[in-house]
């Protein structure tokens, strides 16, 4: 079996190739991608699945560019490249949990069964694959390998794949991980439900996501330190992801701040209420964001709502995978 570090380097190389494909798509189709809203990562998911299906199957001799560089290959039990149908299933099991992590659906408008299903796939399936690769030192096979009876081996070897013994190890690792996820989920759920701050932030997010043109909102309680004065200011940080049709970001920021101050009395106790509006896209394999930042005290925000003049926002552009 191929070693963990060779598989890891191969994956990072393929991730870089996918980022380049995603970045190129973003340059050409940025407006179209933004119209997909929270479902943008599904584009990257389809691209990644097609990429691994082609290269990891008989069509690509079982070697993606990363695997070819690291001299490893995906094969069946007889040492032959797998068929495209099997490579497709293998890619789905591996890629979907990774890229669902980027699927940022609106909290207040997403049914809880869908959120629960996404968490189960990300942490259950994705976490199981990671745990098997990391802890099953004998075989180094992820859930996607077991599901499709495939193996990642040294490309220079041939013939039947010699599967090491220790048959119980994968099931022990898998069972331990699933128990950890289940127990951790129950503990976290009870802890978060008991936190007043968590419940209040969810209410504030619901208010923000009511605004026309808002795709998703995130509200956090943070403590910002001024490097010049050494003073620490309590800040209510509101991130607003906008849809493709949103134009007046200042007006949306004002409306978000006004709704929170009117409906959340504790928001007035903060030194600062910061609203950041984001425009751009995230297709999972690549992303590009531009944001404007509006920082005011609660009293200043109320003044703006009464007709005061806003300050000029800070404009920043971020590019990332």
FENRA-V372249 format. One record per backbone hydrogen bond with DSSP energy under -1.0 kcal/mol. NH is the residue of the N-H (numbers start at 1). CO is the residue of the C=O. If there is no record, write none. Layout:
# FENRA-V372249
NH|CO  NH|CO
This chain:
# FENRA-V372249
2|152  7|3  8|4  9|5  10|6  11|7  12|8  13|9  14|10  15|11  16|12  17|13  18|14  19|15  20|16  21|17  22|18  23|19  24|20  25|21  26|22  27|23  28|24  29|25  33|29  34|30  35|31  36|33  37|34  39|36  40|37  42|39  43|40  45|41  46|42  47|43  48|44  49|45  50|46  51|47  52|48  53|49  54|50  55|51  56|52  58|82  60|54  61|58  62|57  63|60  68|64  69|65  70|66  72|67  73|153  74|62  75|151  76|80  79|76  87|83  88|84  89|85  90|86  91|87  92|88  93|89  94|90  95|91  96|92  99|95  100|96  102|99  103|100  104|102  105|103  115|111  116|112  117|113  118|114  119|115  120|116  121|117  122|118  123|119  124|120  126|121  128|124  129|125  130|126  131|127  132|128  133|129  134|130  135|131  136|132  137|135  140|136  146|142  147|143  150|145  151|75  153|73  155|71  157|154  161|77  172|168  173|169  174|170  175|171  176|172  177|173  178|174  179|175  180|176  181|177  182|178  183|179  184|180  185|181  186|182  187|183  188|184  189|185  190|186  191|187  192|188  193|189  194|190  199|195  200|196  201|197  202|198  203|199  204|200  205|201  206|202  207|203  208|204  209|205  211|208  214|211  215|241  216|241  218|239  220|237  222|235  224|233  226|231  230|226  233|224  235|222  236|272  237|220  238|274  239|218  240|276  241|216  242|278  243|213  246|243  249|247  252|248  253|249  254|250  255|251  256|252  257|253  258|254  259|255  260|256  261|257  262|258  263|259  264|260  267|264  268|265  269|266  270|267  271|234  272|234  273|296  274|236  275|294  276|238  277|292  278|240  279|290  281|288  283|286  285|283  287|320  288|281  289|318  290|279  291|316  292|277  293|314  294|275  296|273  301|297  302|298  303|299  304|300  305|301  307|304  308|303  314|293  316|291  318|289  320|287
